[in-house]
């Protein structure tokens, strides 16, 4: 992998790093692309693109059981990726299950753990800031199994309100985001986990917005399940990870069944493969796993501490720019020490979709809508927000470009 340059003080050499991302050389509407939508999906460096291409060109085969050379190579690449991903999150590799995305990982926990192992009347605690992927599966399984759902609230400035009483029995599971995809709030998952474990409850973490942007250690969080997606961390789409305590995976029934996840099949019964293969039915996305390993290498070479510091610097700049634009409401905390690289806002009475459309005419890509978090929108009394989200390849000049484009929004709507 290409060595990533740094400058004095350990900061990222962002201009050097940007040369690894071919898409950043695009123009949109005749303007240089300013991509501020990495919370939805990140762009991909050539190191990841090349890794995926090399797999398909040189080693493409189905994994496991094959005795020919390509099958052995593909199997080694796939299992090596599992070990690399485990190291990336500081976790035992036997707990790494490859899935398609965070959504599938959370559905796996909801159905194979809560749906199979919890009893009617047991309670699952979520938060009002959750992405729909960490809400709808729990609603579904609660209806099927007669489980209770309860919710931790957030303050007006986007901080999670932890009620220790709500984490006590009959609560059996707490599922929460590490970082809000809307507000950017970084939740103190380790503190929540400690409280939940005191009462015998397990903790599931939606880490889709944290793993790509900062050091995340499963051992330090002490959580029981952790889910994230490759496409938000410079990796390919279609590959994601559920990490779970291996002892839990042993107890849980399979989520999907068929090939690869079996040990022995007769006409009368089937026994399951060892974990984590027990949860990986069918042909896996080997190229995705290879690309995800390359993404782990890329982000570690950049330094996740440096990435996080760079994003916090950009967010401080972004908040100042939004204040200068005027008539802007920002949702969430302004304490950047507690915030990741996502900021949601609205301009006066201009709908977020109109904001996004006008920004696109200036080549600036932001997300506009409810961000798959409609209960959080309701909490703040809005139908939608515009969201700018930054990553390791964004620059301060791009934040200024956003500010100039927002001034256009004000002019068009005479705000």
Steps between C-alpha positions, in 0.01 A plus 500: 500500500615854427661666796286785630681825563454706814605852584648651814299434812368171368218651292384341179649615171152525354603633159733204456237260624235637261703378202407145604130568431432521124141619543614817675636622166146513358307813422126535568299769324826640372637539853761295690326228699474581871392171654347552845288185522737242645257410780287345223792335323870574472705528185753227416879533461688329219652260753154354567396507135820321402457233768149414380613500137800277575280243674267469204786496249725250680327297771126494438353174634252382759641461848532201733505131404660555158835325451621684190742792512252782438263368768786482750611854413147638529449325834827636637412853385155477658616362834799736514254787455304372801813509716592848372154642570508352851832672563354828370235496776721332762288185522538121477464389135271207580231756580516672158204413277504643148161638394384743231477812716417637845129450437541127442724471806239664724224284352711194577524600867133594519376168364766248601554640850194698611251310286625160609632551853294772669165430667167687486515799731876546467603854409728641232626856548584721201546876458299760310808584289521159334518441127201300379731200461537496879129551562282316248654151558436535873141611437449194284641252748320667792167447323584137423626412849294725728802706607494852640682794341616806692703801390769726640438865408743768383541857620420800283869522410524136399649327804373158604307493829587175676243383755667227710161376621400423143802271462391277787275190469289419310748654254697221335661690211608858426565593137638844418708691248859584584470818294177653372478515123292819531643698790857370500469442876751244630333301775687368802435137413746365757308672781166368374647152468629506856156595633322243285735218596449578870137400449574202277397665172698464178603791277488524120682790333425652161853614416439587134589866563786448746719213375596688180598819681673428829671218691235255619589215734246228572701408808485855639131547419436155654189465281344169404417579137646759264391570142649711220517529121792496261365764263517774764871433568649523150408136428265350241124496519342165586732398783441560870591352836326374806733432787345301784634321802579150370316344795183681390545386141524144629165535678312686227321315219598585142342804338519361144536136399629308201848436370825579684339538843449126543714224644295196399165465323274196481142480381387517861723765662791738468785591730662843481851602406728648763474872572524743333432293184169391653368848410642527148257312277571481129783638289654798680617829351866404489599802294321722753695343785824552309407863438406544865841371607664753266284773653613401850861524385436839342331653804761364740777644280325836513454465876151498645599742775616743231183444298284579802703812586478619140123452496459690827696789350274498196187491717617802703554684172164383369314627806668840462406513132137416577492782755639739239235397245231600748140387555632145548378259768753231595372182664724336756786594725758765415754334728723349234670274755168313518426512128606310193510628147128553430304824542128536427345841440215693342490850348202707614189376319682337208429126466807281530438349156512848344824567685651178368387570143652848488823380659527231233495773234821624660650151505445458876355162603314484832221273622146639539203327660416313819824294482314178592440647845140619497447470878797733553355745246175492700697562821626827352174588329631496142419292194853504362844655533799558277808310616862565419733217596877503469774240473875473472509634142307824565671840522434831668465662158208263434332622818536855368352387168200367690464837671508683165239262358276549804518874440352421158215318672425810703506718190270269301245484779557860615564385855 
